[in-house]
Amino acid sequence: MRAASISLIPALRLQLLGMPRLLVGDRELRFPDRRCVALLAVVASDGSVTRERIATLLWDAEGDTDARRNLRRELHRMRDAGLDGVLDTSGPTLALASDVELDIAAFQRACISGDAPAALTLYATGLLPGFELHAAPAFNDWLAARREALAQVWRAQADAHARTLQQRGDLRGALVVAQTLIAQDQLQESHYRRVMTLHALLGEREAALDAYERCRRALGRKLGLRPLAATSELAEHIRSGRSTQETLPASGPSLAALTVALPDLAVPVGREALLDELEGRLANSRLTVIEGVPGVGKSTLLRSLQTRRPRLAPHEARASDARVPFAAWVRWLRASLGAAAAPSPTWPTWVSAELSRLLPELGLAPPPITSDAQRLRFYEALRVAWKSCFADIESHLFDDWQFVDDASAQWWAWWQGQGGQVRLLVAVRPGEARAEAAAALAAALQEPGAVRIAVPALDQASMLTLVQRLSGVARPQRFALRLGNSRIHCCPVKS
């Protein structure tokens, strides 16, 4: 392989959305085997990844020594196949070479810039559809989580694009996007309601009612449930021939409407003791880290803490942050400044000048950073701005730390090293944090009083209580059986 500063093969393009492909110009290179595809997917999605982490993901059933040996063999196969220019193997970690064009990164840039049509085209059929590795359950779980993270971003883009097309009067275009959403998620009633409304607005009454029947059958067959009242009332509205112009708000169902449908969603089930412990640690400790697999209820715990202690600042990282320096930090700060109005900072002029590197509305950015002294000045400006924006905040809650970009993680580690007096509660998926984010967290956990707490899966009684609250059915055992062997998660509603 090669160091990051050397460019041996120009115009390398790696496609992982849809059918995996590696292109050099117009020529397609062949992957030596499926584990090569899996390895590239990990480094493309997670950035710089330790060799131990990759070996564990791809050969987790074979023991540490055999897994590392298999990784060395796989890298050798990649060299023999002419893939020298794809990876940077110059350090203790593996990373995608800096000049490789990645379709996932292009998709994330399109989402950030608000180019929904480009994002939907790039997404294609999602991350490595149908792909899995034999005897590698850790990788298959990782891939499922990454697929869902990208799918959530795609669904948000698709939903926003459908609303935009509907507002512009392109009902047929909006209908195509809405039907694509149903194909991806057949149990989301809001998509069916949009399709029903668009068909009705186009004068296609029978097609609208057929969409309702498909919704009813899907919910009944897979979950043993009936459609929500809002969906049934919309069907009756269309069946009666009344106007549909006011049927579906442009913004779709509101969070308030979801709260009515799921009244107990924010109430932790089987977590009362853990919630009390976390509240106590927020009052007395600098750092608490909670770890748990996706869907175990970490986000619900954080939301519940907010209701108990109002002087908490919630922050979250997103899967799209990974390749955008300071993406997480900028979003956290903007949330404090207020997105609707221009910021009115109270910090010194030199701080605004440094922050203009990230916030263009503050003025013309200074020249690029070229020395350690300039970097420290920039870091200090970020610290001053943070303290100013969150002066009245008692503690900070960070959700999905595994997605924090490297630059934000490096700054956070620097501040912690300076003895930053701030109380933090961080939620993270075990083993999934990017290298910089994981290193920053590991260093902070060495401080006195810092603690790591595992969030366990719910016991059977608590899970049935949760299912009953979410579904509203009298016999949650029947509902759970309808799910077969699927994992049941405590999935939060996120705006």
C-alpha positions in Angstrom: 0.0 0.0 0.0 1.2 3.6 0.2 1.6 6.6 2.4 -1.1 9.3 2.2 1.3 11.8 0.6 2.0 9.6 -2.4 -0.3 9.3 -5.4 0.3 6.2 -7.6 -3.1 5.8 -9.2 -5.1 8.8 -10.3 -8.9 9.1 -10.4 -9.8 6.1 -8.1 -13.5 5.9 -7.5 -15.0 3.6 -4.9 -18.7 2.9 -5.0 -20.4 1.2 -2.1 -23.9 2.5 -2.6 -25.6 -0.2 -4.7 -23.3 -2.8 -6.3 -19.7 -2.3 -5.1 -17.3 -1.1 -7.7 -13.8 0.2 -7.9 -13.0 2.3 -11.0 -9.8 3.8 -12.3 -10.9 6.2 -15.0 -13.2 4.1 -17.2 -11.5 0.8 -16.1 -13.1 -1.4 -13.4 -10.8 -3.2 -11.0 -11.9 -6.5 -9.5 -12.1 -7.1 -5.8 -10.1 -10.2 -4.9 -12.8 -11.5 -2.5 -15.8 -10.4 -0.4 -13.7 -9.6 2.6 -11.8 -7.0 0.5 -15.2 -5.3 -0.1 -16.0 -5.5 3.6 -12.6 -4.0 4.6 -13.1 -1.1 2.2 -16.6 -0.5 3.5 -15.4 -0.2 7.1 -12.6 2.3 6.4 -14.8 4.2 3.9 -17.5 4.6 6.5 -15.5 4.9 9.8 -12.4 6.7 8.5 -9.1 5.8 10.2 -9.6 2.4 11.9 -7.2 0.3 13.9 -6.0 -3.0 12.5 -7.3 -4.7 15.6 -10.8 -3.4 15.1 -10.9 -4.5 11.4 -9.5 -7.9 12.2 -12.1 -8.3 15.0 -14.9 -7.3 12.7 -13.9 -9.5 9.7 -12.6 -12.5 11.5 -14.1 -12.3 15.0 -14.7 -16.1 15.3 -11.1 -17.0 14.7 -9.2 -15.6 17.7 -7.0 -12.5 17.9 -3.8 -14.1 16.5 -5.5 -15.8 13.5 -7.6 -12.7 12.8 -4.5 -10.4 12.6 -2.7 -13.0 10.3 -5.8 -13.1 8.1 -5.8 -9.3 7.9 -2.2 -9.3 6.7 -3.0 -11.9 4.1 -6.0 -9.9 2.9 -3.9 -6.8 2.5 -1.4 -8.9 0.5 -4.2 -10.1 -1.8 -5.3 -6.5 -2.4 -1.7 -5.6 -3.4 -1.6 -8.5 -5.8 -4.9 -7.4 -7.3 -3.5 -4.0 -8.1 -5.4 -2.1 -5.3 -2.3 -0.5 -3.9 -3.7 3.0 -4.3 -6.9 2.5 -2.3 -5.7 2.3 1.3 -3.3 4.3 3.4 -1.4 1.7 5.5 1.5 4.0 6.6 0.5 4.1 10.3 -1.0 2.0 13.0 -4.4 2.4 11.5 -5.9 1.7 8.0 -7.7 4.5 6.1 -9.0 5.2 2.7 -6.4 7.0 0.6 -7.1 10.8 0.6 -7.5 11.0 -3.2 -10.1 8.2 -3.5 -13.5 9.5 -4.6 -16.1 7.9 -2.5 -19.8 7.8 -3.3 -20.8 7.8 0.4 -18.9 11.1 0.9 -20.6 12.6 -2.2 -24.0 11.5 -0.8 -23.2 13.1 2.5 -22.1 16.4 0.8 -25.3 16.5 -1.2 -27.3 16.1 2.0 -25.4 18.8 3.8 -25.8 21.2 0.9 -29.5 20.5 0.6 -29.2 18.9 -2.9 -31.9 16.3 -2.4 -32.1 15.1 -6.1 -28.4 14.4 -6.2 -28.5 12.7 -2.8 -31.4 10.4 -3.9 -29.6 9.5 -7.1 -26.3 8.7 -5.3 -28.0 6.6 -2.6 -29.3 4.2 -5.3 -30.3 1.0 -3.4 -28.4 1.8 -0.2 -25.1 0.5 1.3 -24.1 -2.9 -0.1 -27.6 -4.3 -0.5 -27.8 -8.0 0.2 -24.1 -8.2 1.1 -23.0 -10.2 4.2 -20.0 -12.2 5.3 -20.1 -15.8 6.3 -18.9 -16.5 9.9 -18.5 -12.8 10.6 -21.5 -11.8 12.8 -19.7 -8.7 14.1 -19.2 -7.3 10.6 -22.8 -8.1 9.6 -24.1 -6.3 12.7 -21.8 -3.3 11.9 -23.1 -3.3 8.3 -26.7 -3.4 9.4 -26.1 -0.4 11.7 -24.4 1.6 9.0 -27.1 0.8 6.4 -29.7 2.0 8.8 -27.8 5.2 9.6 -27.5 6.0 5.9 -31.1 4.9 5.3 -32.4 7.4 7.9 -30.5 10.2 6.2 -31.9 9.1 2.8 -35.4 8.9 4.1 -35.2 12.4 5.6 -33.9 13.7 2.2 -36.6 11.9 0.3 -39.4 13.1 2.6 -38.2 16.7 2.3 -37.9 16.4 -1.5 -41.4 15.0 -1.7 -42.8 17.9 0.3 -40.9 20.4 -1.9 -42.2 18.8 -5.1 -45.8 18.8 -3.7 -45.5 22.5 -2.7 -44.3 23.3 -6.3 -47.3 21.6 -7.7 -45.3 18.6 -9.1 -47.7 16.1 -7.7 -46.6 13.2 -10.0 -43.0 13.7 -9.1 -43.8 13.9 -5.4 -45.8 10.6 -5.8 -42.8 8.8 -7.3 -40.6 9.8 -4.3 -43.3 8.9 -1.8 -43.8 5.4 -3.4 -40.1 4.9 -3.2 -40.2 5.6 0.5 -42.9 3.0 1.0 -40.8 0.5 -0.9 -38.0 1.1 1.6 -40.2 1.1 4.7 -43.5 -0.6 4.4 -44.6 0.0 8.0 -44.4 3.8 8.1 -47.9 5.1 7.9 -47.0 8.7 7.1 -45.6 7.6 3.7 -48.9 5.9 2.9 -50.9 9.0 3.9 -48.8 11.1 1.6 -49.3 8.6 -1.3 -53.1 8.6 -0.6 -53.3 12.3 -0.6 -51.3 12.8 -3.7 -53.4 10.2 -5.6 -56.5 12.0 -4.4 -55.2 15.4 -5.5 -54.5 13.9 -8.9 -58.0 12.6 -9.1 -57.0 9.0 -8.7 -59.4 8.0 -6.0 -59.2 4.2 -6.5 -55.4 4.3 -6.4 -55.6 6.3 -3.1 -57.9 3.7 -1.5 -55.7 0.9 -2.8 -52.7 2.5 -1.0 -54.7 2.5 2.2 -55.5 -1.2 1.7 -51.8 -2.0 1.2 -51.1 -0.1 4.4 -53.8 -2.0 6.3 -52.6 -5.4 5.0 -48.9 -4.7 5.8 -49.6 -3.6 9.4 -51.9 -6.5 10.0 -49.7 -9.1 8.4 -46.4 -8.1 10.0 -47.4 -6.5 13.3 -51.0 -7.6 14.0 -52.0 -3.9 14.1 -54.6 -1.6 12.5 -53.8 1.7 10.9 -53.8 4.8 13.1 -57.0 6.8 13.3 -55.4 9.6 11.2 -54.8 7.1 8.3 -58.3 5.5 8.5 -59.9 9.0 8.7 -58.0 10.1 5.6 -59.2 7.0 3.7 -62.8 7.7 4.7 -62.3 11.4 3.7 -61.2 10.2 0.2 -63.9 7.6 -0.1 -66.6 10.2 0.6 -65.3 12.4 -2.2 -64.6 15.4 0.0 -61.8 17.9 -0.8 -58.2 16.7 0.0 -56.5 20.1 -0.2 -56.2 20.4 3.6 -55.8 16.7 4.3 -52.0 16.4 4.7 -49.9 19.3 6.0 -46.9 20.1 3.9 -44.6 19.3 6.8 -46.2 15.8 7.4 -47.2 14.6 10.8 -45.9 16.7 13.6 -43.9 15.5 16.6 -46.8 16.4 18.7 -49.0 14.1 16.7 -46.5 11.3 17.2 -46.5 12.0 20.9 -50.2 11.5 21.0 -49.9 8.2 19.1 -47.1 7.0 21.4 -47.7 8.8 24.7 -45.2 6.8 26.8 -42.3 6.8 24.3 -40.2 9.2 26.4 -40.7 7.4 29.6 -37.9 4.9 30.3 -39.0 1.4 30.8 -37.0 -0.7 33.2 -34.4 2.0 33.5 -35.5 3.8 36.7 -32.5 2.9 38.8 -30.1 3.7 36.0 -31.8 7.0 35.4 -31.4 7.9 39.1 -27.7 7.0 39.0 -27.1 9.1 35.9 -28.8 12.1 37.4 -26.7 11.8 40.5 -23.5 11.6 38.4 -24.5 14.7 36.4 -24.5 16.7 39.6 -21.2 15.4 40.9 -18.9 14.0 38.2 -17.1 15.5 35.2 -17.6 12.6 32.8 -20.0 9.7 32.5 -20.0 7.5 29.4 -23.0 5.2 28.7 -22.5 2.4 26.1 -25.0 0.2 24.4 -25.9 -1.3 21.1 -28.2 0.7 18.7 -31.8 0.9 19.9 -31.1 -0.2 23.5 -32.5 3.2 24.8 -29.5 5.5 25.3 -31.2 8.4 23.6 -34.4 7.9 25.6 -32.3 8.1 28.8 -30.7 11.4 27.7 -34.2 12.9 26.9 -35.5 11.8 30.2 -32.6 13.4 32.0 -33.5 16.7 30.2 -37.0 16.6 31.7 -35.5 16.1 35.2 -32.8 18.7 35.0 -33.7 21.7 32.8 -30.2 23.2 32.7 -28.8 20.5 30.4 -27.6 21.1 26.9 -28.3 18.3 24.4 -25.9 17.7 21.5 -25.7 14.9 18.9 -23.3 13.8 16.3 -24.6 12.4 13.0 -23.3 9.8 10.5 -22.7 12.6 7.9 -20.3 14.3 10.3 -17.4 11.9 9.7 -15.8 13.6 6.7 -16.6 17.2 7.5 -14.1 18.8 9.9 -15.8 20.5 12.9 -19.2 19.5 11.6 -20.4 18.4 15.0 -18.9 21.5 16.8 -20.5 24.0 14.4 -23.9 22.4 14.7 -23.7 22.4 18.5 -22.7 26.1 18.5 -25.3 27.1 16.0 -28.0 25.4 18.1 -27.0 27.7 21.0 -26.7 30.9 18.8 -30.1 30.2 17.3 -30.5 29.2 13.6 -33.3 31.7 13.0 -31.4 34.9 13.8 -28.0 36.2 13.1 -25.7 35.6 16.1 -24.9 38.4 18.5 -21.8 37.1 20.2 -20.4 38.7 23.4 -16.9 37.4 23.0 -13.8 39.5 22.0 -13.2 40.5 18.4 -10.2 38.1 18.0 -12.5 35.2 18.9 -15.0 36.2 16.1 -12.1 36.4 13.7 -10.9 32.9 14.5 -14.5 31.5 14.5 -15.1 33.0 11.0 -13.1 30.0 9.8 -16.2 27.9 10.6 -19.0 30.5 10.7 -18.8 32.7 7.6 -21.4 35.1 8.9 -18.9 36.4 11.4 -16.6 37.9 8.8 -13.7 37.2 6.5 -11.7 34.2 7.6 -8.0 34.7 8.5 -5.3 32.9 6.5 -5.1 29.1 6.9 -3.5 27.7 10.0 0.2 26.8 9.4 1.7 26.6 12.9 1.0 25.0 16.3 0.7 28.5 17.8 -2.0 29.5 15.4 -3.8 26.2 16.0 -3.7 26.8 19.8 -5.1 30.3 19.2 -8.0 28.8 17.2 -8.6 26.2 19.8 -8.7 28.8 22.5 -11.3 30.8 20.5 -13.5 27.7 20.3 -13.2 27.3 24.0 -14.1 31.0 24.7 -17.1 30.8 22.4 -18.3 27.5 23.9 -18.2 28.9 27.5 -19.9 32.1 26.4 -22.8 30.2 24.6 -23.3 27.7 27.4 -22.6 29.9 30.4 -25.8 29.0 32.1 -25.6 25.3 31.4 -25.1 22.9 34.2 -24.1 19.8 32.2 -23.8 18.6 28.5 -25.3 15.5 27.0 -23.6 14.1 23.9 -25.5 11.5 21.9 -24.1 9.2 19.2 -20.4 10.1 20.0 -19.3 7.4 17.6 -20.1 9.7 14.7 -18.1 12.8 16.0 -15.7 14.1 13.3 -12.0 13.9 14.0 -11.5 17.7 14.3 -14.2 18.1 16.9 -12.9 15.1 18.9 -9.3 16.5 18.8 -10.5 19.9 20.1 -12.6 18.3 22.8 -9.5 16.2 23.9 -7.4 19.3 24.0 -9.9 21.1 26.2 -10.2 18.2 28.5 -6.4 18.2 28.8 -6.5 21.8 29.8 -8.7 20.9 32.7 -11.9 22.1 31.2 -14.4 22.3 34.1 -17.6 21.0 32.4 -19.8 18.0 33.4 -20.5 15.6 30.5 -22.6 12.6 29.8 -21.7 10.8 26.6 -23.7 8.1 24.8 -21.8 5.9 22.4 -22.1 2.5 20.7 -19.3 0.2 21.9 -16.5 -0.4 19.4 -17.9 1.9 16.7 -16.3 5.3 17.5 -13.9 6.7 15.0 -10.2 6.5 16.0 -9.9 10.1 17.2 -13.2 10.1 19.0 -12.4 6.8 20.7 -8.9 8.1 21.7 -10.4 11.3 23.1 -12.9 9.4 25.2 -10.4 6.8 26.4 -8.1 9.6 27.6 -10.9 11.4 29.4 -11.9 8.2 31.1 -8.5 8.1 32.8 -9.4 11.2 34.8 -10.5 10.6 38.5 -14.2 10.0 38.9 -14.8 9.3 35.2 -16.9 6.1 34.7 -18.1 3.9 31.8 -21.6 2.3 32.3 -23.0 -0.4 30.0 -26.7 -0.1 29.2 -28.0 -3.7 29.1 -30.8 -5.0 27.1 -34.2 -4.9 28.8 -35.4 -8.1 30.6 -38.5 -9.8 29.2 -41.0 -8.2 31.6 -39.7 -4.7 30.8 -39.7 -5.4 27.1 -43.3 -6.6 27.1 -44.2 -3.4 29.0 -42.5 -1.3 26.4 -44.2 -3.2 23.6 -47.6 -2.6 25.2 -46.9 1.1 25.6 -45.7 1.5 22.0 -48.4 -0.6 20.4 -51.4 0.1 22.7 -52.4 -3.6 22.4 -53.8 -5.4 25.4 -51.7 -8.5 24.9 -48.1 -7.5 24.1 -47.0 -11.2 24.0 -49.0 -11.6 20.7 -47.5 -8.5 19.3 -44.0 -9.6 20.1 -44.6 -13.0 18.6 -45.6 -11.3 15.3 -42.1 -9.9 15.1 -40.7 -13.5 15.1 -37.0 -13.5 15.8 -36.4 -9.8 15.0 -34.7 -7.7 17.6 -36.9 -5.3 19.4 -35.3 -1.9 20.0 -36.3 1.0 22.2 -36.2 3.3 19.2 -36.6 7.0 20.0 -38.4 9.5 17.8 -35.8 12.0 16.6 -36.7 15.2 14.8 
